[in-house]
Amino acid sequence: MDLQADIKWITEEIQTLKDPELVEAFKQMLRFRNKVSSERISIEQYNKEIEASIAQIDKGETYTHQEVGEHIKKWIKQ
């Protein structure tokens, strides 16, 4: 595995993206990666994150299983 070659390829592919949903997915993955640590979060932080997730659900900011499948199919074709 050539890490530098993989990074170069990924960078080139990202430059050609036109799907805002795929760009958002990458942003979320990178943000999550930066948030992950080996330390456990506090119960307060855990509850805060659950409340934020519930608020997103209440606002309808969700995807059905079928919608996710359709997005994945589009991403694969690109």
C-alpha positions, 0 to 999 in steps of 0.5 A, spaced: 500 500 500 502 506 497 499 511 502 502 517 498 499 515 492 492 513 495 492 520 498 494 523 491 488 519 488 483 521 493 485 529 492 484 528 485 477 525 486 475 530 491 477 536 486 472 533 481 466 532 486 459 535 484 455 532 489 453 536 495 451 530 499 457 526 498 461 532 500 457 533 506 458 526 508 466 527 507 466 533 511 462 529 517 467 523 516 473 528 517 469 532 523 468 525 526 475 523 526 477 529 529 473 528 535 474 521 536 479 520 542 481 514 546 478 518 552 470 516 554 466 522 554 462 525 560 455 523 561 453 530 560 456 530 553 453 524 551 446 527 553 448 533 549 449 529 543 443 525 544 439 531 545 442 534 538 440 528 535 433 528 537 433 535 535 435 533 528 430 528 528 424 532 530 426 537 524 426 532 519 433 532 518 434 524 517 434 519 511 430 513 510 434 507 509 432 507 501 434 514 501 441 512 503 441 506 498 440 511 493 445 516 495 450 510 495 448 508 488 450 515 486 456 515 489 459 509 486 457 511 479 461 517 480 
